[in-house]
Amino acid sequence: MASAANRVPFPAARMTNTAALVAMPQACGASVPEVIRVCGQQLLFLYAWQNQPELGQLPGHGPTDFAPWLQALARVNYPGFVNAFMHGHVEADAMSAALTQSRDYLRQCAKT
C-alpha cells in the first residue's frame, strides 16, 4: 500500500518539513484537514490564515471555518502551536484586538 504522502500529488508532501504543504492545500487539490492528516507527525507548525483582505486574513474574521483544521490537528496529536497569521500592517491597538478575537475564536473551535 502506498504511503499517505504519496497519495498527495505535490512534492512538498515528501519533505521533512511539510508545513509549506498545509499553507497551500489548493496547490495539491486537498483540503487543509486532509493535508494535516497526510502530514501527521511531520507537521512542525501551522499558520492559521485565509486569503482575505486586511484583518479578514485572521481566524475568526473571515469566512473560513477553522474548526475542521483544529479537529484534524487533534486527530494527529499535533503538539505544536497554531499561529494566527496575516500579511500587512495594522495599527497596534487594532492588531491587538484582532489577535485577541482570533485567539478566542480558535479556542472555541478547539472545543467543538
C-alpha positions in Angstrom: 0.0 0.0 0.0 1.3 3.5 -0.9 2.2 5.8 2.0 -0.2 8.6 2.7 2.3 11.2 1.5 2.5 9.5 -1.9 -1.3 9.9 -2.4 -1.0 13.7 -2.4 0.2 14.9 -5.9 2.5 17.6 -4.5 6.3 17.1 -3.9 6.2 19.0 -0.6 4.3 16.1 0.9 7.5 14.1 0.9 9.6 16.8 2.6 10.5 16.5 6.2 9.1 19.9 7.0 5.6 19.6 5.5 4.3 22.9 6.8 4.5 24.5 3.4 2.1 21.9 2.1 -0.5 22.9 4.7 -0.1 26.5 3.8 -1.0 25.9 0.2 -3.5 23.0 0.1 -5.1 24.4 -3.1 -1.8 23.6 -4.9 -2.4 19.9 -4.4 -6.2 19.8 -4.6 -6.7 18.8 -1.0 -8.5 20.4 2.0 -6.5 21.6 4.9 -7.8 18.8 7.2 -6.7 16.2 4.6 -3.3 17.7 4.3 -2.9 17.7 8.1 -3.9 14.0 8.1 -1.3 13.2 5.4 1.4 15.2 7.2 0.6 13.7 10.6 3.5 13.8 13.0 5.8 15.5 10.4 3.8 18.7 10.8 6.1 21.2 12.6 3.9 24.3 12.7 0.7 25.7 11.3 -0.2 29.2 10.2 -3.9 29.9 10.6 -4.5 32.2 7.7 -7.1 32.8 5.0 -6.9 34.7 1.7 -8.9 37.8 2.6 -8.1 41.5 2.7 -6.6 43.1 5.8 -7.8 41.7 9.2 -10.0 39.2 7.3 -6.9 37.1 6.9 -7.1 36.2 10.6 -9.1 33.3 12.1 -12.5 34.4 13.2 -12.5 37.5 10.9 -13.2 35.9 7.5 -15.4 33.1 6.1 -13.1 30.1 6.8 -14.3 27.6 9.4 -11.2 26.6 11.3 -12.9 24.0 13.5 -12.1 21.2 11.0 -8.5 22.3 10.9 -8.3 22.0 14.7 -10.1 18.7 14.8 -7.6 17.3 12.2 -4.7 18.6 14.4 -6.2 16.8 17.4 -6.6 13.5 15.4 -2.8 13.5 14.5 -1.9 14.6 18.1 -0.3 17.8 16.9 2.0 19.0 19.7 2.7 22.5 18.4 1.1 25.9 18.3 -1.5 27.2 15.8 -0.2 30.6 14.7 -2.7 33.3 13.7 -1.0 35.0 10.7 -1.6 37.9 8.3 0.2 40.0 5.8 0.2 43.8 6.0 0.4 46.4 8.7 -2.3 47.3 11.1 -2.2 49.9 13.9 -1.1 48.3 17.2 -4.3 48.6 19.1 -6.4 47.2 16.2 -4.0 44.3 15.8 -4.0 43.5 19.5 -7.9 43.4 19.5 -7.9 41.4 16.3 -5.5 38.8 17.7 -7.5 38.6 20.9 -10.6 37.8 18.8 -8.7 35.3 16.8 -7.3 33.5 19.9 -10.8 33.4 21.4 -12.3 32.1 18.1 -9.6 29.3 17.8 -10.2 28.3 21.5 -13.9 28.0 20.8 -13.2 26.0 17.6 -10.9 23.6 19.6 -13.9 22.8 21.9 -16.1 21.6 19.0 
